Amino acid sequence: MKKLFLISIAALLAIAIHFFVVSAKNPREDFGASRKNINLSLDGNTFEIETEAQTVRDVLAEQNISAQDKVVTLPDLDSRIYQGSQVAVFRIKKVTVKEGGETFELETTQKVVENVIWENENIDFLEDDIAEPSREALVRDGMDIAIIHVEIKEEIKHEDIPFKTITNEDSSMGWREKKTTQKGQKGITEVKYRVVYHDGKEISRKILEKNVAKEPVEEIITQGTYVKTAKKAHTGWGTWYAYKGGLFAASPWLPMGSYARVTNKANGKSVIVQINDRGPFGENRIIDLDKVAFAKIAPLGAGVIDVKVEEILN
């Protein structure tokens, strides 16, 4: 602490050196004058005053600054005052600086926060770092100062580009057959970020540029479409009910677990369903579609539709 205080005093000498130059030229015979005009600098603010003071200590008393207060004066307290003397007074303020998990209790004569930090050689304070209060804030006795270390980095990350899946149909393959003709591969995007850290914690991330390092490869699926049906088709009314919630249906006679193609005769739309229940049993009602299956070939509001049902053999 003593070393720090000496450094601060050395800085003040540079600020006030012209006071001594001017004072040295003042005639000594003016010392006994009852009233004198002098220049007083108080914490860096300079103004001219008229005084009857004989010493610097007397000047402080006139300005209601107690000699018991912690101050630094140039010249010292017992120096004589002459006409045109220059007196500099710097009040010593106690401040607490917190930085990087450490706490520094300091005494300073500096006027603004930034200079308090810079005069302490044990504190790292770089151009991008943040002080709270701000760097330009005026220092007051008992002030708490916090330093936030700011680190700005450019980072490069590789991010996946999803591949598209294309489905082709092949009538030479059975409708339940599917094969991967070409395996898909993810692409890679190289992304450059500007990342800001406060005391090691990420605060913001901004994209500076993006470049495709590797294009994705499409996945190609071949889906069979060939459906082998029984020679005899059945026609009648088709209805719907909510049961499993899938492509299922109830049939009075088709084998359980078998498949059937149901075609809406009004619009030609068809759906393949698996038989998992029995019914319906109304007159000329030949199939009861699950709600999901019915919606693929007709609006649910239709209720009953004219259909063709074909048993699938493959």
N, C-alpha and C positions, 0 to 999 in steps of 0.2 A: 504493500500500500504506500510506503514511504517513497519508494522508487517512482511509482505512478504519480504521486503528488509533485515530486521534483520535476518530472517531465512536463506536467501541466504548467508549473511556474515558469519553466523555460520558454514555453509557448507564449505565455503572457508577456514576457520580457520583449519579445519581438513586436507585440501589439503596442506596447507603451513606450518604446525606446525614444520616440520623438519627444515625449514629455520631459525627459531628462535633458535633451538637447536644448529645448526652449528654456527650461528652468536654469540651466547653466549660464545663460546669457542675462538673466535678470540681476539687476544690481542688488547687492546685499543690504545697502542702506535702506531699502524699502521694507525691511523686516519689521521695523517698529511702527510702520504706518497703521493707523487705527482701522481703516477700511481698505480692502484690496479687491481687485477683480481677478479671479482665477478660473481656469477651465477644469471642471470636474467630470470625469468619465466613470459612470456607475454601470457595471456589467456591460460595458461596451457602448452605452448611450452617453454622449458627451454634450454638456451644456455649460454656459458661463454663469458664474454666481458672484455676488458681492459678499464678502465675509470679513469678520473681525478676528478670525481664527489666527493663532500664532503657530500651530502645528497641524499636521495631518490628523492627529487624534481629535483636535478641536473641530476640524472640518466635519469629521464623522458625527461628532456630538451635535453640531448645528443641523445636520441632515437626518437626525434621529436614527443614526446607525450606531449601535452600541459597540464600543471597542471590545466588548466581551463576545460579540458575535464572531463566527468564523469567517474572517475576511482576509484577503490578500491586498495590500496597498503598495502602490508605487508612487512616490518613495515610501519608506517605512513610517510607522505611526508617529514617531518622535521627530520626524524631519520638519524643519522650519518652513513656513509658508511666506512667499514673497509676492509682490505684485506680478501678475502674469504667470504664476506657478501653474503647473499641470499636475493634477492628482488623479490617479486611476485607482478605483476600488472594485474588487471582484469578490462577490460573496461566494463562500464555499457551500455547495449543496451536496447532501447525501442522496445517493440514488442506488437502486438495486437493479442489476442487469442479469437476466436469465438467458442462458445460451447453451444449447446442446446438453441439457441435463445438469449444467453447473449454474451456481448462483454467485454473483460477484457483488459485494458491498463496496461501493466506491464513494470517494469524495472528489468533487470536481468544481472547477470554476467555468466550465464550458457553457456556452449559451444555448446551443441546440443539441438534440439527441445524437445526431450523426457524429459530432465531434467528441462527445463523451465516449462513444464506442471506439472510435478510431484511436483515441489517446491510450487505450488499454491494449498493450501488446499481447495479452493472453487471450483476447477475443478475436476469432476469425469473422470478418465482416466483408463480404465481397459485393461487387456491383449489383448483382441481382437479388441479394438478400433483402429481407423485409424487416423493418423495425416497427414495433408497436409500443408507444405512439410513433408517428411517422418520423422520418429522418429530420424533417424541418421543424418539428415541434420544439417549443421553448422548454428548457429544463427547469423544473421546480424542485424544491427541497422535498425529499420523501418520495420522489417519483419511482414507479416500477417500469422498467423497460424490458421488453421481450424481443428476442432476435429469432427470426425464422429463416433458416438456411434454405435457399432456393436452388434447386439443381434442374437444369434443362438438358434433356437428352434427345437424340434422334435414335429411334429403335426401328428395326426391321423385323416384321413378323410374316410368316407364311400361313396363308389361310386357304382352306379347301374351297374348290368350286364344284358344286354338285353336278353330276352327269345326268343327262336326260335319258329316259327309257322310251324306246320306240317299239311298238308291237306290230308285227306283220302277221297276216293270216295265210294259212296254207291249207287248201281244201283236200290235199292228199293225206293229211294227218287227222287222226280222230279228234273229236271236239274236246276231249279231256286231256289231250296231249299238249305239252308246252315244253319248249326247249330254248336255252339261251344260245343264240347264234353268235353274238358278240358280247363279251364281258365288258361292262362299263368301268371306266377309270376316272377318279376325281382329278380335276385340274388343280393348279396351284397359283394363287395370287400373291405377289410380293408387295407388302404394304409398308410404307415408311411413315412413322408417326413422330410427331413432336410431343414429348411427354414432359410434364412439369411436376416436380416433386417438392413438397414442403416438409422439411425435416425427415426426408426419406419416405414420406407417404405420397402416393400418386394423387394429384389434384385434378389434372386435366390431360386429355389425350386428343390430339388433332391429327387428321390424316393429311400428310404433305403430298404424297403421290402413291398411285397404285399401278402395278405392272403385272401382266399375266406372264408367269414364268413357264407354265405348262397348261396347254388347252385340255379340257376334259374330253374323254372318249365316250360316245353314246353307247348305251347298252341296247342291244337288239334282241327282242324276244319274238319267237315264232310260235303262234297259237294255231292249233289245228281247228278246222271248222267242219270236217266231214261228220255228218250225223246219219247213222243207219237206222231207219225206222221200220216198224212192222208194216206189212202190206196193207193191213186194214186200219183206217183212221176212224175215230169216233167224233160225232158232232152233237152238240147240245148246248145247254146253258152252263156258263161258268160263273161262280160267285167268289166272294172273299171273306176271310175271317182272320182275326189277329191271334196267332198262336206262337210260333217260334221266333218270328221276326226275321225271316230269311227266304231263300228261294226254295220253298217247300209247298206241298199241296196234299190234300186228302182225296183219295179216289175210292170208289166203291169196289173196284175189281183189280186194278193194276197191283203187281206185287210190291210189298213193302220194301223200301230201299231202292227200288228201280227208278228210272228217270223217264220223263215224258216231255215232249215239246207241245206247248199250248199256244195256239195262234188265235188272235182276235180277228174274226172274219170281217169285221167292219173296217179295220185299218191295216191289216196285214202284219201287225207287230206280233212278235213271238217271244217266249221265254221258256228256258229249260228249267224244270223243277224236279226235286226228288220227292218221291211219295213217302210220307212218314205218318199218315193218319188215314182213318176210314171216314167216308162220307163223300158228298152229301147224299141225302136219300129222298129228296123231293123229285117230283115228276120231271123227267128229261134233264135233270141236273147231273152232269157227268164229272164235274171236278170242282173242288173248293180250294181256291188258291190262298196261300198266305198273303196277308196285306201287302208285304214288300213285293212279292212276285206279281200280284194283280196290278200294282201301280206302274209296273214297267210296260203294260200293254193297254191300260185304260185308266181313266180318272176313277178314283175311289167312289165318287158320287154316282157313277154309272150303276153300281150295285150288282147287276146281272148283265152278262154279255154273251153273245153268240160265239162259241169257240169251236176249234178243231183240236182234238187231242190225239197225239201220235206217240206210241210207246217207242222208246229208244232202245236199240239192241246193242250198241257198242259203248 
